[in-house]
Amino acid sequence: MSQTKYIFVTGGVTSSLGKGIIAASLAKLLQARGYRTTIQKLDPYINVDPGTLNPYEHGECYVTDDGAETDLDLGHYERFLNVKTSQANNVTTGRIYQSVIEKERRGEFLGKTVQVVPHITNEIKHRIQLLGKSGDYDIVITEIGGTVGDIESLPYIEAVRQLLWELGDDNGIVIHLTLVPYLSAAGELKTKPTQHSVKTLMESGIKADILVCRTEHEISDDIKKKLALFCNVKREAVIQSIDASTIYDVPILMQQEGLDTVTLKRLALPDTVEPNLTHWKDFLRKHKNPQNEVTIGLIGKYVELQDSYKSILEAFIHAGAVNEVRVIVKSVHSEHLTKSNFESKLIGLDGILVAPGFGERGIEGKIKAVQYAREQGIPFLGICLGMQMAVIEYSRNVLGLADANSSEMDEKTSNPVINLMEEQKTITNKGGTMRLGAWDCNLQDNSLVSKVYNNQLDIEERHRHRYEFNNDYKSKLEEAGLIASGINKETGLVEIVELADHPWFIGVQYHPEYKSTVANPHPLFVGFVKAALRHKKE
């Protein structure tokens, strides 16, 4: 293809309709037809990135190989496409304004008055086209965060309007995701919110080419015709997106509705190759027809909001399908685990995962969960802070260092078995300053973790943390039985700990959940689920 094609996905009526899932599903269908496809997210909030946001505010922060702290929708993009994303795939208003202000300070605007139009909109257009101009993609799908009509989204909508004009016919289209609510009192679906949403979009100079209508009830042909007529789109371009039992059904549902077909037609692209979804359908078959069931305790402190651990929950779905096991995740708030009740709250679990997090709230509960898993022989996986809690628990209860702690939780502890990285001690800014992105790790030969990784000895995983295993305690802990089975050669820092005299006990400093996809379930989750099933059957 000589020119990259652009698809813009906007949302109307309400937030949380699932623009990311629709974008990822369309991308999957186009990819399955042989088109090189990627997705980017434009977020209208003024934070430079979601790295400093509370998980309750925005769900999890997803980290890419190049160390970008991004929106959780990028996780959906990678899980569906099995293609790595980067900093270029997520842009925020904060980053746009930061870039424009830095250019102004350098004098790049030659004394002109810097304004939203053209300077901010030009920067947005530049960011949108970075991936397209790389030569790596035939189609770039751009998801515009927020809801049409929001003040925050206006510069993005204007940038899209200009870009559609500049790209010319057949090179850019707009897919508008909207809600068709069902009023039980009237017993019918209502199209008026969608009509108003499309009108708001048109007031900004943008015409929707395709309508994707989120609904809880089937949309009749008559309603589709009405929407087509009053929203000024072709009848074939009114796509129903009904609630699905799993997000992984959505590409199949969108194919049945013809979303990929009408998209290719609007972009004047060949529609001669049927999507190859064999592997995807095989995954769905296994996911929906499990032969066994296991219950995993997810011990965390943001469990009230499912999106806080989105990648972990999805990694369990991928690993469950491989093992043909339904993984039931039981969320346990670590703050509610105490000396008197932890056994009653953890009994009956087939596996225990202690989740990532920051700060001291709820850590004693996490330590109790680690102790229970270690002493009861229950398969255990600790991720980031979870791995650090495993080190603290072992130091206290096996090594006998009663006050062992992380200096994040207790700056005055005399045994900081987890300590601030040396290069972090002079940092004052919180945003984007942790150990981030992909780092190498060398695995100990014949260790449990090397077997989990199919006897690979060199791996690469994504990080997001400030505090590390304190190597001053490494020899003592290893003598006591806690094996440092993964080391970063460049820094000498411990990445993985495990126990030899336990059925399955692994703690990792990195975030394996970020790299789990439908096509490549993460081996740590696959091994953990397999161990939980073995434990259940014993």
C-alpha positions in Angstrom: 0.0 0.0 0.0 1.3 3.4 -1.0 -0.6 5.4 1.6 -1.5 4.6 5.2 -5.2 4.7 5.9 -6.6 6.2 9.1 -9.6 5.2 11.1 -10.9 7.4 14.0 -13.1 5.9 16.7 -15.1 8.4 18.7 -17.7 7.9 21.4 -21.0 9.5 22.2 -23.9 9.6 24.7 -21.8 8.1 27.6 -18.4 7.0 28.6 -17.2 3.4 29.1 -19.0 2.0 26.0 -16.0 0.0 25.0 -14.3 2.1 22.3 -11.0 0.2 23.1 -12.6 -3.2 22.6 -14.3 -2.1 19.3 -11.1 -0.6 18.0 -9.1 -3.8 19.0 -11.8 -6.1 17.5 -11.8 -4.2 14.2 -8.0 -4.2 14.2 -8.0 -8.0 14.8 -10.3 -8.5 11.8 -8.2 -6.3 9.5 -5.0 -8.0 10.7 -6.6 -11.4 10.1 -7.1 -10.3 6.5 -3.4 -9.5 6.1 -3.4 -5.8 6.7 -0.6 -4.4 9.0 -2.7 -2.7 11.6 -2.0 -0.8 14.8 -4.1 1.3 17.3 -3.3 4.4 19.3 -5.2 6.1 22.1 -5.6 9.9 22.5 -6.5 10.7 26.1 -8.0 14.1 26.8 -6.8 14.4 30.4 -4.0 16.9 31.3 -1.8 14.3 33.2 1.3 13.7 31.1 0.6 10.0 31.5 -1.5 7.8 33.8 1.6 6.8 35.8 0.8 9.0 38.8 -3.0 8.3 38.7 -4.6 6.3 41.5 -5.9 2.9 40.1 -9.3 3.8 41.5 -9.3 6.9 39.1 -8.2 5.2 35.9 -7.7 1.5 36.4 -4.3 -0.1 35.9 -1.4 1.7 34.3 -0.1 -0.4 31.4 3.6 -0.4 30.6 5.1 -0.9 27.1 8.5 -2.3 26.2 10.0 1.2 25.7 8.9 2.2 29.2 5.9 4.3 28.5 3.2 4.4 31.2 0.0 4.2 29.3 -3.8 3.8 29.3 -5.1 0.3 30.0 -6.7 0.2 26.5 -3.2 -0.4 25.1 -3.3 -3.7 27.0 -6.4 -4.7 24.9 -4.6 -3.7 21.8 -1.6 -6.0 22.5 -3.8 -8.8 23.8 -5.9 -8.8 20.6 -3.2 -8.1 18.0 -0.1 -9.7 19.6 1.8 -6.7 18.4 3.9 -4.6 20.8 2.8 -1.0 21.4 5.0 2.0 22.3 5.0 5.6 23.5 3.7 6.6 20.1 0.5 4.6 20.8 -0.7 6.7 23.7 -0.9 10.5 23.7 -2.4 12.7 26.4 -3.4 16.4 26.4 -0.7 16.9 29.0 2.0 15.6 26.7 0.6 17.7 23.8 0.7 20.9 25.8 4.1 20.1 27.3 5.6 19.6 23.9 4.1 22.8 22.4 5.2 24.9 25.5 8.7 23.5 25.2 8.8 24.5 21.5 7.6 27.9 22.4 10.3 28.3 25.0 12.9 27.3 22.5 11.6 30.0 20.1 10.4 27.6 17.4 7.3 29.6 16.7 9.2 32.7 15.7 7.4 35.0 18.1 3.9 34.1 17.0 1.0 33.9 19.5 0.7 30.3 20.4 -3.0 29.1 20.2 -5.1 25.9 20.4 -5.6 26.3 16.6 -3.2 25.9 14.8 -0.4 25.0 17.3 -2.1 22.4 19.6 -4.1 20.9 16.7 -0.9 20.7 14.6 0.8 18.8 17.4 -2.1 16.4 17.7 -2.0 15.8 13.9 1.7 15.2 14.0 1.3 12.6 16.8 -1.5 10.9 15.0 0.6 10.4 11.9 3.8 9.2 13.6 2.9 5.6 13.3 1.5 6.0 9.8 4.6 7.6 8.5 6.9 4.9 10.0 6.1 2.6 7.0 5.3 -0.2 9.3 1.5 -0.1 9.0 -1.2 -0.1 6.3 -3.9 1.0 8.7 -3.8 3.1 11.9 -6.8 3.1 14.1 -7.0 6.1 16.5 -9.3 6.0 19.5 -10.3 9.4 20.8 -10.9 9.2 24.6 -13.8 10.8 26.3 -17.3 11.6 24.9 -18.1 13.9 21.9 -19.2 17.2 23.3 -16.7 17.2 26.2 -14.7 20.4 26.4 -11.5 18.4 26.8 -12.0 16.5 23.5 -12.6 19.6 21.3 -9.0 20.1 20.1 -8.8 16.4 19.2 -12.1 16.5 17.2 -10.9 19.6 15.4 -7.5 18.0 14.6 -9.3 15.0 13.2 -11.5 17.2 11.1 -8.5 18.9 9.6 -6.7 15.7 9.1 -9.6 14.1 7.2 -9.6 17.0 4.9 -5.9 16.8 4.3 -5.8 13.1 3.8 -8.4 13.3 1.0 -11.2 10.9 0.0 -10.9 7.2 0.9 -7.9 7.7 3.2 -9.7 8.4 6.5 -13.0 7.5 8.1 -14.8 8.0 11.4 -16.5 5.3 13.4 -18.8 6.6 16.0 -19.6 4.4 19.0 -22.9 5.3 20.6 -25.5 3.9 23.0 -29.0 2.8 22.0 -30.7 2.5 25.5 -33.7 0.3 26.3 -36.5 1.9 28.3 -38.2 -0.8 30.2 -41.2 1.4 30.9 -41.8 2.0 27.2 -40.6 -1.5 26.2 -38.5 -0.2 23.4 -35.0 0.9 22.2 -34.5 4.7 21.9 -32.5 6.2 19.0 -32.7 9.9 20.1 -29.5 9.9 22.2 -27.6 8.6 19.2 -29.1 11.2 16.8 -28.1 13.9 19.2 -24.6 12.5 19.6 -24.1 12.4 15.8 -25.5 15.9 15.5 -23.0 17.1 18.1 -20.2 15.5 16.0 -21.5 17.2 12.8 -21.5 20.5 14.6 -17.7 20.1 14.9 -17.5 19.5 11.2 -17.2 15.7 11.3 -19.6 13.2 9.6 -19.7 9.7 11.0 -19.1 7.1 8.3 -20.0 4.1 10.5 -22.2 3.9 13.5 -21.5 1.1 16.1 -24.5 0.9 18.4 -24.0 -0.5 21.9 -27.1 -2.2 23.1 -28.5 -4.7 25.6 -31.2 -5.8 23.2 -31.3 -6.8 19.5 -31.7 -3.8 17.2 -34.3 -4.4 14.6 -33.9 -3.6 10.9 -36.5 -0.8 11.2 -34.4 0.9 13.9 -31.2 0.4 11.9 -32.9 2.1 8.9 -34.1 4.9 11.1 -30.6 5.5 12.5 -29.2 5.4 9.0 -31.7 8.0 7.7 -31.4 10.4 10.6 -27.7 10.0 11.2 -26.9 10.3 7.5 -25.0 7.0 7.1 -25.5 4.0 4.8 -27.8 1.3 6.1 -24.9 -1.2 5.9 -22.9 1.1 8.1 -25.2 0.8 11.1 -23.5 -1.9 13.2 -25.0 -3.6 16.3 -22.7 -4.2 19.2 -24.7 -6.2 21.7 -23.5 -7.2 25.1 -21.2 -10.3 24.9 -20.3 -12.9 27.5 -16.6 -12.2 27.0 -14.7 -9.4 25.2 -13.1 -12.0 23.1 -16.4 -12.7 21.4 -16.5 -9.1 20.0 -14.3 -9.7 16.9 -16.6 -12.6 15.9 -19.7 -10.5 16.5 -18.3 -7.5 14.6 -17.4 -9.8 11.6 -21.0 -11.1 11.6 -22.2 -7.6 11.5 -19.9 -6.7 8.6 -17.8 -4.0 10.4 -14.6 -5.0 8.6 -16.3 -5.3 5.2 -17.9 -1.8 5.4 -14.7 -0.4 6.7 -12.6 -1.7 3.8 -15.3 -0.4 1.4 -15.2 3.1 2.9 -11.4 3.1 2.6 -11.4 1.7 -0.9 -9.3 -1.3 0.1 -9.6 -4.8 -1.4 -12.0 -7.1 0.3 -10.9 -10.3 -1.2 -9.3 -12.3 1.7 -11.5 -13.8 4.4 -10.2 -13.2 7.9 -8.1 -16.1 9.2 -9.5 -16.5 12.8 -8.8 -20.2 13.3 -6.5 -19.7 16.3 -8.9 -17.1 17.8 -11.9 -19.5 17.5 -9.8 -22.3 19.0 -9.0 -20.1 22.0 -12.7 -19.2 22.4 -13.7 -22.9 22.2 -11.3 -23.8 25.0 -12.2 -20.8 27.1 -15.9 -21.6 26.9 -15.6 -25.3 27.4 -13.3 -25.9 30.3 -12.6 -29.4 31.6 -11.7 -28.3 35.1 -12.0 -25.3 37.5 -9.6 -23.7 39.9 -10.0 -20.8 42.4 -7.2 -18.3 42.7 -7.1 -15.7 45.5 -6.0 -12.3 44.2 -4.7 -10.5 47.2 -4.6 -6.8 46.5 -5.6 -3.4 47.8 -7.5 -2.0 44.8 -9.8 -5.0 44.4 -13.0 -2.9 44.5 -12.3 -1.8 40.9 -11.7 -4.7 38.5 -9.8 -2.5 36.0 -7.1 -2.0 38.6 -5.8 -5.5 37.8 -7.1 -5.8 34.2 -4.0 -7.4 32.7 -3.8 -10.0 35.5 -7.4 -11.0 35.1 -7.0 -11.3 31.3 -3.7 -13.3 31.7 -5.7 -15.8 33.8 -8.2 -16.1 30.9 -5.4 -16.8 28.4 -3.7 -19.3 30.8 -7.0 -20.9 31.6 -7.8 -21.6 28.0 -4.4 -23.2 27.4 -5.0 -25.5 30.4 -8.7 -25.9 29.5 -9.5 -24.7 33.0 -12.0 -22.1 34.2 -10.1 -19.8 36.5 -12.3 -18.3 39.2 -10.5 -15.2 40.6 -11.6 -14.5 44.2 -10.6 -10.9 45.1 -9.4 -10.6 48.7 -8.7 -7.1 50.1 -5.3 -7.2 51.8 -6.3 -4.6 54.3 -9.0 -6.9 55.6 -6.6 -9.8 56.2 -5.6 -9.9 59.9 -3.9 -12.4 62.3 -7.2 -13.6 63.5 -9.1 -14.1 60.2 -6.5 -14.7 57.4 -6.9 -18.5 57.5 -10.7 -18.3 57.2 -10.4 -15.9 54.2 -7.8 -17.9 52.4 -8.9 -21.5 53.0 -10.1 -23.5 50.0 -7.9 -21.6 47.5 -6.1 -23.6 44.8 -3.5 -20.8 44.3 -2.6 -17.4 45.8 -1.4 -14.4 43.8 -0.2 -11.4 45.7 -0.7 -8.4 43.4 1.4 -5.3 42.7 0.8 -2.0 44.4 2.4 1.0 46.1 2.5 2.3 49.7 2.2 0.7 53.1 -1.6 0.3 53.2 -2.6 -3.4 53.4 0.9 -4.8 53.2 0.7 -6.8 56.5 -2.3 -8.6 55.0 -0.2 -9.4 51.9 2.6 -10.8 54.1 0.1 -13.0 55.9 -1.2 -14.3 52.6 2.4 -15.2 51.5 3.0 -17.0 54.8 -0.2 -19.0 54.4 0.7 -20.0 50.8 4.3 -21.0 51.9 3.3 -22.9 55.0 0.3 -24.7 53.5 2.1 -25.6 50.2 -0.4 -23.7 48.1 0.9 -22.5 44.6 2.0 -18.9 44.9 2.8 -16.2 42.5 4.0 -12.8 43.7 4.2 -9.9 41.3 6.3 -6.8 41.9 5.2 -5.7 45.4 4.0 -9.3 45.8 7.5 -10.6 45.3 8.9 -8.0 47.8 6.3 -9.2 50.4 7.5 -12.7 49.8 11.1 -11.6 50.6 10.0 -9.7 53.7 7.8 -12.7 54.9 10.7 -15.1 54.5 13.2 -12.7 56.2 10.9 -12.3 59.2 9.6 -15.9 59.7 12.4 -18.1 58.5 15.6 -15.9 58.7 14.4 -14.5 62.1 14.7 -10.8 61.2 11.6 -9.7 63.0 11.7 -6.1 61.8 12.6 -6.9 58.2 10.7 -4.5 55.9 10.9 -2.4 52.8 12.3 1.1 53.2 9.2 2.2 51.3 7.0 1.2 54.2 9.5 1.9 57.1 12.4 4.2 56.4 13.9 3.4 59.8 13.9 -0.4 59.6 17.2 -1.9 60.7 16.7 -4.7 58.1 15.7 -3.1 54.8 15.6 -6.4 52.8 13.8 -4.3 50.1 15.4 -0.9 49.5 15.3 2.1 47.2 17.5 1.7 44.1 20.6 3.9 44.5 19.8 6.0 41.4 16.3 6.7 42.8 17.5 8.4 45.9 18.1 11.8 44.3 14.8 11.8 42.3 12.1 14.2 43.4 9.6 14.0 40.5 7.3 11.0 40.7 6.1 10.9 37.1 8.0 8.6 34.7 11.0 8.1 37.0 10.7 4.5 38.1 12.5 1.5 36.5 10.2 1.1 33.5 9.9 -1.0 30.4 11.7 -4.1 29.2 14.8 -5.3 31.0 16.8 -8.5 30.5 16.8 -11.3 33.1 19.1 -14.4 33.3 17.5 -17.5 34.7 19.3 -20.1 36.9 19.6 -23.4 35.0 17.4 -26.2 36.3 15.4 -23.8 38.5 11.6 -24.0 38.6 11.3 -20.7 36.7 13.5 -21.9 33.9 11.3 -24.9 33.5 8.3 -22.6 33.4 9.9 -20.6 30.6 10.5 -23.9 28.7 14.2 -24.0 29.6 15.0 -20.5 28.3 17.7 -18.9 30.3 17.5 -15.4 28.9 14.2 -13.6 29.1 13.0 -10.0 28.8 10.1 -8.6 30.9 8.5 -5.3 31.7 9.1 -3.4 35.0 7.4 -0.6 36.9 8.9 0.0 40.4 11.3 2.0 42.5 12.3 -0.4 45.2 14.4 -3.6 44.8 15.7 -6.7 46.5 18.6 -5.6 48.8 21.6 -7.7 47.7 23.2 -7.2 51.1 20.8 -10.0 52.3 21.1 -12.2 49.3 23.5 -14.8 50.6 21.7 -15.1 54.0 18.3 -15.6 52.3 19.8 -18.2 49.9 21.4 -20.1 52.7 18.0 -20.1 54.4 16.3 -21.6 51.3 15.0 -18.6 49.3 16.6 -18.9 45.9 17.4 -15.9 43.7 16.7 -17.7 40.4 16.6 -14.7 38.1 19.2 -11.9 38.0 19.6 -8.8 35.8 23.2 -9.1 34.6 23.6 -5.4 33.9 22.7 -4.3 37.5 23.1 -7.5 39.4 19.6 -7.0 40.9 17.5 -9.9 41.8 14.4 -10.3 39.5 13.0 -13.6 40.7 12.9 -15.6 43.9 11.6 -19.2 44.4 11.5 -22.0 46.9 12.9 -25.4 46.2 11.0 -27.2 49.0 7.6 -26.0 47.9 5.2 -27.3 45.2 5.2 -24.0 43.2 6.4 -20.7 44.8 7.7 -17.9 42.6 8.0 -14.2 43.1 8.9 -11.8 40.2 10.0 -8.2 40.4 8.6 -7.5 36.9 5.0 -7.6 35.5 4.4 -10.7 33.5 0.8 -9.9 32.9 1.7 -7.1 30.5 3.0 -9.5 27.9 0.2 -12.1 28.0 -1.8 -12.2 24.8 -4.4 -14.6 23.2 -1.7 -15.8 20.8 1.0 -16.1 23.4 -0.3 -16.7 27.0 2.4 -15.8 29.5 4.3 -19.0 30.7 4.2 -17.9 34.3 0.4 -17.7 34.3 0.2 -21.0 32.4 2.5 -22.7 34.9 0.7 -21.1 37.9 -2.7 -22.3 36.7 -1.4 -25.8 36.0 0.1 -25.9 39.5 -3.2 -24.8 41.0 -5.0 -27.6 39.2 -2.5 -30.1 40.3 -2.8 -28.8 43.9 -6.6 -29.1 43.7 -6.5 -32.7 42.5 -4.0 -33.9 45.2 
